[in-house]
């Protein structure tokens, strides 16, 4: 499967979870765990794509701006966007309990 499809799927799933939570279709608990599941799965995917690299280099590539152009930079910005949206939903879910 293409990395671009995975990035789009992760972002779309996060948007669907946010919309369902904000419109009242998901309880705060369900939204929190849904967002957490998407973020953990997306992070695992990012690390699996870097299999064979040293651990410190893989962590730097996933959590800081990667070297290179195109797909790596797009994947980084998608990951940061998904993480920020997930953080906002988590904060809202934890404060609404």
N, CA, C and O atoms as a GROMACS GRO file, in nm:
protein
  388
    1UNK      N    1   0.085  -0.118   0.000
    1UNK     CA    2   0.000   0.000   0.000
    1UNK      C    3   0.090   0.124   0.000
    1UNK      O    4   0.194   0.126   0.065
    2UNK      N    5   0.049   0.223  -0.072
    2UNK     CA    6   0.127   0.345  -0.085
    2UNK      C    7   0.129   0.425   0.046
    2UNK      O    8   0.027   0.434   0.114
    3UNK      N    9   0.245   0.483   0.080
    3UNK     CA   10   0.251   0.566   0.201
    3UNK      C   11   0.155   0.684   0.196
    3UNK      O   12   0.102   0.726   0.298
    4UNK      N   13   0.134   0.737   0.078
    4UNK     CA   14   0.042   0.850   0.064
    4UNK      C   15  -0.100   0.810   0.103
    4UNK      O   16  -0.172   0.889   0.165
    5UNK      N   17  -0.140   0.690   0.069
    5UNK     CA   18  -0.273   0.640   0.105
    5UNK      C   19  -0.284   0.626   0.257
    5UNK      O   20  -0.387   0.659   0.315
    6UNK      N   21  -0.179   0.576   0.320
    6UNK     CA   22  -0.178   0.563   0.466
    6UNK      C   23  -0.189   0.699   0.533
    6UNK      O   24  -0.263   0.715   0.629
    7UNK      N   25  -0.116   0.797   0.483
    7UNK     CA   26  -0.121   0.932   0.540
    7UNK      C   27  -0.260   0.993   0.526
    7UNK      O   28  -0.312   1.053   0.620
    8UNK      N   29  -0.319   0.977   0.410
    8UNK     CA   30  -0.454   1.030   0.388
    8UNK      C   31  -0.555   0.958   0.475
    8UNK      O   32  -0.645   1.020   0.530
    9UNK      N   33  -0.540   0.827   0.488
    9UNK     CA   34  -0.633   0.749   0.571
    9UNK      C   35  -0.624   0.789   0.718
    9UNK      O   36  -0.726   0.802   0.785
   10UNK      N   37  -0.503   0.809   0.768
   10UNK     CA   38  -0.485   0.849   0.907
   10UNK      C   39  -0.546   0.987   0.932
   10UNK      O   40  -0.614   1.008   1.032
   11UNK      N   41  -0.520   1.080   0.841
   11UNK     CA   42  -0.575   1.215   0.856
   11UNK      C   43  -0.727   1.213   0.846
   11UNK      O   44  -0.796   1.280   0.923
   12UNK      N   45  -0.780   1.136   0.752
   12UNK     CA   46  -0.926   1.129   0.735
   12UNK      C   47  -0.992   1.064   0.856
   12UNK      O   48  -1.097   1.110   0.901
   13UNK      N   49  -0.932   0.959   0.908
   13UNK     CA   50  -0.988   0.894   1.026
   13UNK      C   51  -0.987   0.987   1.146
   13UNK      O   52  -1.081   0.988   1.225
   14UNK      N   53  -0.881   1.065   1.159
   14UNK     CA   54  -0.874   1.161   1.270
   14UNK      C   55  -0.981   1.268   1.255
   14UNK      O   56  -1.045   1.306   1.353
   15UNK      N   57  -1.002   1.317   1.134
   15UNK     CA   58  -1.106   1.418   1.111
   15UNK      C   59  -1.245   1.360   1.140
   15UNK      O   60  -1.329   1.429   1.197
   16UNK      N   61  -1.269   1.236   1.101
   16UNK     CA   62  -1.397   1.172   1.129
   16UNK      C   63  -1.420   1.158   1.279
   16UNK      O   64  -1.530   1.184   1.328
   17UNK      N   65  -1.315   1.118   1.352
   17UNK     CA   66  -1.328   1.106   1.498
   17UNK      C   67  -1.354   1.241   1.563
   17UNK      O   68  -1.436   1.251   1.654
   18UNK      N   69  -1.286   1.344   1.517
   18UNK     CA   70  -1.306   1.479   1.572
   18UNK      C   71  -1.448   1.526   1.544
   18UNK      O   72  -1.514   1.580   1.633
   19UNK      N   73  -1.494   1.508   1.421
   19UNK     CA   74  -1.629   1.551   1.386
   19UNK      C   75  -1.734   1.476   1.468
   19UNK      O   76  -1.830   1.536   1.517
   20UNK      N   77  -1.716   1.346   1.483
   20UNK     CA   78  -1.812   1.267   1.561
   20UNK      C   79  -1.812   1.311   1.707
   20UNK      O   80  -1.917   1.316   1.771
   21UNK      N   81  -1.695   1.342   1.761
   21UNK     CA   82  -1.686   1.386   1.900
   21UNK      C   83  -1.750   1.524   1.918
   21UNK      O   84  -1.827   1.546   2.011
   22UNK      N   85  -1.718   1.615   1.829
   22UNK     CA   86  -1.770   1.752   1.841
   22UNK      C   87  -1.921   1.759   1.818
   22UNK      O   88  -1.988   1.844   1.875
   23UNK      N   89  -1.974   1.670   1.736
   23UNK     CA   90  -2.118   1.670   1.709
   23UNK      C   91  -2.196   1.584   1.807
   23UNK      O   92  -2.318   1.573   1.797
   24UNK      N   93  -2.126   1.523   1.902
   24UNK     CA   94  -2.194   1.446   2.006
   24UNK      C   95  -2.215   1.300   1.974
   24UNK      O   96  -2.286   1.231   2.047
   25UNK      N   97  -2.158   1.252   1.867
   25UNK     CA   98  -2.175   1.112   1.829
   25UNK      C   99  -2.086   1.017   1.906
   25UNK      O  100  -2.111   0.896   1.910
   26UNK      N  101  -1.982   1.069   1.968
   26UNK     CA  102  -1.890   0.988   2.048
   26UNK      C  103  -1.881   1.044   2.188
   26UNK      O  104  -1.878   1.166   2.208
   27UNK      N  105  -1.877   0.956   2.284
   27UNK     CA  106  -1.855   1.001   2.421
   27UNK      C  107  -1.709   1.045   2.434
   27UNK      O  108  -1.626   1.004   2.354
   28UNK      N  109  -1.678   1.126   2.534
   28UNK     CA  110  -1.538   1.169   2.553
   28UNK      C  111  -1.442   1.051   2.567
   28UNK      O  112  -1.331   1.055   2.514
   29UNK      N  113  -1.484   0.947   2.638
   29UNK     CA  114  -1.399   0.829   2.657
   29UNK      C  115  -1.369   0.761   2.523
   29UNK      O  116  -1.255   0.726   2.495
   30UNK      N  117  -1.474   0.742   2.441
   30UNK     CA  118  -1.456   0.676   2.312
   30UNK      C  119  -1.370   0.761   2.219
   30UNK      O  120  -1.287   0.707   2.145
   31UNK      N  121  -1.390   0.892   2.221
   31UNK     CA  122  -1.309   0.981   2.136
   31UNK      C  123  -1.163   0.976   2.178
   31UNK      O  124  -1.074   0.972   2.093
   32UNK      N  125  -1.137   0.977   2.308
   32UNK     CA  126  -1.000   0.972   2.358
   32UNK      C  127  -0.930   0.845   2.312
   32UNK      O  128  -0.819   0.851   2.259
   33UNK      N  129  -0.993   0.732   2.332
   33UNK     CA  130  -0.930   0.606   2.294
   33UNK      C  131  -0.923   0.587   2.143
   33UNK      O  132  -0.830   0.524   2.093
   34UNK      N  133  -1.019   0.639   2.070
   34UNK     CA  134  -1.012   0.634   1.924
   34UNK      C  135  -0.896   0.715   1.870
   34UNK      O  136  -0.822   0.668   1.783
   35UNK      N  137  -0.880   0.836   1.921
   35UNK     CA  138  -0.770   0.922   1.879
   35UNK      C  139  -0.636   0.860   1.919
   35UNK      O  140  -0.540   0.863   1.842
   36UNK      N  141  -0.630   0.804   2.039
   36UNK     CA  142  -0.508   0.740   2.085
   36UNK      C  143  -0.472   0.620   1.997
   36UNK      O  144  -0.355   0.600   1.966
   37UNK      N  145  -0.571   0.542   1.957
   37UNK     CA  146  -0.547   0.426   1.871
   37UNK      C  147  -0.493   0.468   1.735
   37UNK      O  148  -0.401   0.406   1.683
   38UNK      N  149  -0.551   0.573   1.677
   38UNK     CA  150  -0.503   0.621   1.547
   38UNK      C  151  -0.360   0.671   1.559
   38UNK      O  152  -0.276   0.641   1.474
   39UNK      N  153  -0.331   0.746   1.663
   39UNK     CA  154  -0.197   0.801   1.680
   39UNK      C  155  -0.094   0.690   1.705
   39UNK      O  156   0.016   0.697   1.651
   40UNK      N  157  -0.128   0.590   1.785
   40UNK     CA  158  -0.034   0.479   1.810
   40UNK      C  159  -0.011   0.399   1.682
   40UNK      O  160   0.102   0.363   1.652
   41UNK      N  161  -0.117   0.370   1.608
   41UNK     CA  162  -0.102   0.294   1.484
   41UNK      C  163  -0.021   0.371   1.381
   41UNK      O  164   0.062   0.313   1.311
   42UNK      N  165  -0.045   0.501   1.370
   42UNK     CA  166   0.028   0.583   1.274
   42UNK      C  167   0.176   0.594   1.313
   42UNK      O  168   0.263   0.590   1.227
   43UNK      N  169   0.204   0.607   1.443
   43UNK     CA  170   0.342   0.612   1.489
   43UNK      C  171   0.412   0.479   1.462
   43UNK      O  172   0.527   0.478   1.418
   44UNK      N  173   0.344   0.368   1.487
   44UNK     CA  174   0.400   0.236   1.459
   44UNK      C  175   0.430   0.221   1.310
   44UNK      O  176   0.534   0.166   1.273
   45UNK      N  177   0.340   0.267   1.226
   45UNK     CA  178   0.362   0.261   1.082
   45UNK      C  179   0.486   0.342   1.043
   45UNK      O  180   0.567   0.297   0.962
   46UNK      N  181   0.499   0.460   1.101
   46UNK     CA  182   0.615   0.544   1.069
   46UNK      C  183   0.745   0.475   1.109
   46UNK      O  184   0.842   0.479   1.034
   47UNK      N  185   0.747   0.410   1.225
   47UNK     CA  186   0.867   0.339   1.268
   47UNK      C  187   0.894   0.215   1.182
   47UNK      O  188   1.010   0.184   1.154
   48UNK      N  189   0.788   0.145   1.141
   48UNK     CA  190   0.807   0.028   1.054
   48UNK      C  191   0.865   0.067   0.919
   48UNK      O  192   0.941  -0.009   0.860
   49UNK      N  193   0.830   0.184   0.870
   49UNK     CA  194   0.885   0.232   0.744
   49UNK      C  195   1.035   0.260   0.756
   49UNK      O  196   1.106   0.260   0.656
   50UNK      N  197   1.082   0.285   0.877
   50UNK     CA  198   1.224   0.317   0.899
   50UNK      C  199   1.301   0.196   0.951
   50UNK      O  200   1.406   0.212   1.013
   51UNK      N  201   1.250   0.077   0.926
   51UNK     CA  202   1.316  -0.044   0.972
   51UNK      C  203   1.456  -0.054   0.910
   51UNK      O  204   1.473  -0.031   0.790
   52UNK      N  205   1.553  -0.086   0.992
   52UNK     CA  206   1.690  -0.097   0.943
   52UNK      C  207   1.776   0.023   0.976
   52UNK      O  208   1.898   0.016   0.970
   53UNK      N  209   1.713   0.135   1.011
   53UNK     CA  210   1.789   0.252   1.051
   53UNK      C  211   1.821   0.242   1.200
   53UNK      O  212   1.749   0.175   1.274
   54UNK      N  213   1.929   0.306   1.243
   54UNK     CA  214   1.955   0.309   1.387
   54UNK      C  215   1.839   0.376   1.462
   54UNK      O  216   1.771   0.463   1.408
   55UNK      N  217   1.819   0.335   1.586
   55UNK     CA  218   1.704   0.383   1.663
   55UNK      C  219   1.705   0.534   1.678
   55UNK      O  220   1.601   0.598   1.662
   56UNK      N  221   1.821   0.593   1.708
   56UNK     CA  222   1.825   0.738   1.727
   56UNK      C  223   1.791   0.812   1.599
   56UNK      O  224   1.725   0.916   1.603
   57UNK      N  225   1.835   0.760   1.486
   57UNK     CA  226   1.803   0.824   1.358
   57UNK      C  227   1.654   0.809   1.326
   57UNK      O  228   1.592   0.903   1.275
   58UNK      N  229   1.596   0.693   1.355
   58UNK     CA  230   1.453   0.672   1.329
   58UNK      C  231   1.368   0.764   1.416
   58UNK      O  232   1.271   0.822   1.368
   59UNK      N  233   1.404   0.779   1.544
   59UNK     CA  234   1.329   0.868   1.633
   59UNK      C  235   1.339   1.012   1.585
   59UNK      O  236   1.240   1.085   1.584
   60UNK      N  237   1.460   1.053   1.546
   60UNK     CA  238   1.476   1.189   1.494
   60UNK      C  239   1.392   1.211   1.368
   60UNK      O  240   1.333   1.317   1.350
   61UNK      N  241   1.388   1.112   1.280
   61UNK     CA  242   1.314   1.125   1.156
   61UNK      C  243   1.163   1.135   1.181
   61UNK      O  244   1.094   1.211   1.114
   62UNK      N  245   1.113   1.059   1.277
   62UNK     CA  246   0.969   1.058   1.304
   62UNK      C  247   0.927   1.185   1.379
   62UNK      O  248   0.826   1.246   1.344
   63UNK      N  249   1.002   1.224   1.481
   63UNK     CA  250   0.957   1.331   1.570
   63UNK      C  251   1.014   1.469   1.540
   63UNK      O  252   0.967   1.568   1.597
   64UNK      N  253   1.112   1.479   1.454
   64UNK     CA  254   1.162   1.610   1.413
   64UNK      C  255   1.157   1.616   1.262
   64UNK      O  256   1.130   1.516   1.195
   65UNK      N  257   1.183   1.731   1.208
   65UNK     CA  258   1.172   1.746   1.064
   65UNK      C  259   1.274   1.658   0.992
   65UNK      O  260   1.394   1.668   1.019
   66UNK      N  261   1.228   1.573   0.901
   66UNK     CA  262   1.319   1.481   0.833
   66UNK      C  263   1.400   1.553   0.726
   66UNK      O  264   1.362   1.659   0.676
   67UNK      N  265   1.512   1.492   0.694
   67UNK     CA  266   1.592   1.542   0.582
   67UNK      C  267   1.527   1.494   0.454
   67UNK      O  268   1.469   1.385   0.450
   68UNK      N  269   1.536   1.572   0.350
   68UNK     CA  270   1.481   1.529   0.223
   68UNK      C  271   1.361   1.612   0.181
   68UNK      O  272   1.324   1.709   0.247
   69UNK      N  273   1.303   1.571   0.072
   69UNK     CA  274   1.190   1.643   0.014
   69UNK      C  275   1.079   1.544  -0.018
   69UNK      O  276   1.096   1.423  -0.008
   70UNK      N  277   0.967   1.598  -0.056
   70UNK     CA  278   0.858   1.516  -0.106
   70UNK      C  279   0.787   1.436   0.000
   70UNK      O  280   0.730   1.492   0.094
   71UNK      N  281   0.790   1.304  -0.017
   71UNK     CA  282   0.709   1.215   0.066
   71UNK      C  283   0.746   1.222   0.214
   71UNK      O  284   0.658   1.220   0.300
   72UNK      N  285   0.875   1.230   0.245
   72UNK     CA  286   0.914   1.235   0.386
   72UNK      C  287   0.864   1.361   0.455
   72UNK      O  288   0.817   1.355   0.568
   73UNK      N  289   0.874   1.474   0.387
   73UNK     CA  290   0.828   1.599   0.447
   73UNK      C  291   0.676   1.600   0.456
   73UNK      O  292   0.620   1.644   0.556
   74UNK      N  293   0.607   1.552   0.353
   74UNK     CA  294   0.461   1.542   0.357
   74UNK      C  295   0.417   1.449   0.470
   74UNK      O  296   0.322   1.480   0.542
   75UNK      N  297   0.485   1.336   0.485
   75UNK     CA  298   0.454   1.244   0.593
   75UNK      C  299   0.478   1.305   0.730
   75UNK      O  300   0.401   1.280   0.823
   76UNK      N  301   0.583   1.384   0.742
   76UNK     CA  302   0.611   1.450   0.869
   76UNK      C  303   0.501   1.549   0.904
   76UNK      O  304   0.452   1.550   1.017
   77UNK      N  305   0.462   1.632   0.809
   77UNK     CA  306   0.357   1.731   0.836
   77UNK      C  307   0.223   1.664   0.863
   77UNK      O  308   0.145   1.713   0.944
   78UNK      N  309   0.194   1.554   0.795
   78UNK     CA  310   0.072   1.479   0.824
   78UNK      C  311   0.076   1.424   0.966
   78UNK      O  312  -0.024   1.429   1.038
   79UNK      N  313   0.192   1.372   1.006
   79UNK     CA  314   0.205   1.317   1.141
   79UNK      C  315   0.188   1.426   1.246
   79UNK      O  316   0.120   1.406   1.346
   80UNK      N  317   0.249   1.540   1.224
   80UNK     CA  318   0.236   1.651   1.319
   80UNK      C  319   0.091   1.698   1.326
   80UNK      O  320   0.040   1.725   1.435
   81UNK      N  321   0.024   1.708   1.212
   81UNK     CA  322  -0.117   1.748   1.211
   81UNK      C  323  -0.206   1.650   1.285
   81UNK      O  324  -0.293   1.690   1.362
   82UNK      N  325  -0.184   1.521   1.262
   82UNK     CA  326  -0.262   1.419   1.332
   82UNK      C  327  -0.235   1.424   1.482
   82UNK      O  328  -0.327   1.410   1.562
   83UNK      N  329  -0.109   1.445   1.520
   83UNK     CA  330  -0.074   1.452   1.662
   83UNK      C  331  -0.136   1.574   1.729
   83UNK      O  332  -0.185   1.564   1.842
   84UNK      N  333  -0.135   1.688   1.662
   84UNK     CA  334  -0.194   1.810   1.721
   84UNK      C  335  -0.345   1.795   1.736
   84UNK      O  336  -0.401   1.830   1.840
   85UNK      N  337  -0.410   1.743   1.634
   85UNK     CA  338  -0.555   1.722   1.643
   85UNK      C  339  -0.586   1.622   1.754
   85UNK      O  340  -0.681   1.642   1.831
   86UNK      N  341  -0.508   1.516   1.763
   86UNK     CA  342  -0.527   1.418   1.869
   86UNK      C  343  -0.508   1.478   2.007
   86UNK      O  344  -0.582   1.445   2.099
   87UNK      N  345  -0.409   1.565   2.021
   87UNK     CA  346  -0.386   1.631   2.149
   87UNK      C  347  -0.503   1.721   2.187
   87UNK      O  348  -0.544   1.724   2.304
   88UNK      N  349  -0.557   1.793   2.091
   88UNK     CA  350  -0.672   1.880   2.120
   88UNK      C  351  -0.794   1.798   2.163
   88UNK      O  352  -0.863   1.835   2.258
   89UNK      N  353  -0.819   1.689   2.094
   89UNK     CA  354  -0.933   1.604   2.130
   89UNK      C  355  -0.910   1.541   2.268
   89UNK      O  356  -1.002   1.532   2.348
   90UNK      N  357  -0.788   1.497   2.294
   90UNK     CA  358  -0.758   1.437   2.425
   90UNK      C  359  -0.779   1.536   2.538
   90UNK      O  360  -0.835   1.502   2.642
   91UNK      N  361  -0.735   1.660   2.519
   91UNK     CA  362  -0.753   1.762   2.622
   91UNK      C  363  -0.902   1.791   2.642
   91UNK      O  364  -0.948   1.800   2.756
   92UNK      N  365  -0.976   1.804   2.533
   92UNK     CA  366  -1.120   1.827   2.546
   92UNK      C  367  -1.189   1.709   2.615
   92UNK      O  368  -1.276   1.729   2.700
   93UNK      N  369  -1.150   1.588   2.577
   93UNK     CA  370  -1.214   1.469   2.637
   93UNK      C  371  -1.182   1.458   2.785
   93UNK      O  372  -1.269   1.423   2.864
   94UNK      N  373  -1.059   1.487   2.823
   94UNK     CA  374  -1.021   1.476   2.963
   94UNK      C  375  -1.080   1.587   3.049
   94UNK      O  376  -1.106   1.566   3.167
   95UNK      N  377  -1.103   1.704   2.992
   95UNK     CA  378  -1.161   1.814   3.070
   95UNK      C  379  -1.313   1.808   3.073
   95UNK      O  380  -1.374   1.877   3.155
   96UNK      N  381  -1.375   1.728   2.987
   96UNK     CA  382  -1.521   1.722   2.988
   96UNK      C  383  -1.574   1.612   3.079
   96UNK      O  384  -1.695   1.597   3.093
   97UNK      N  385  -1.487   1.537   3.138
   97UNK     CA  386  -1.530   1.426   3.226
   97UNK      C  387  -1.572   1.480   3.360
   97UNK      O  388  -1.611   1.404   3.448
   0.00000   0.00000   0.00000
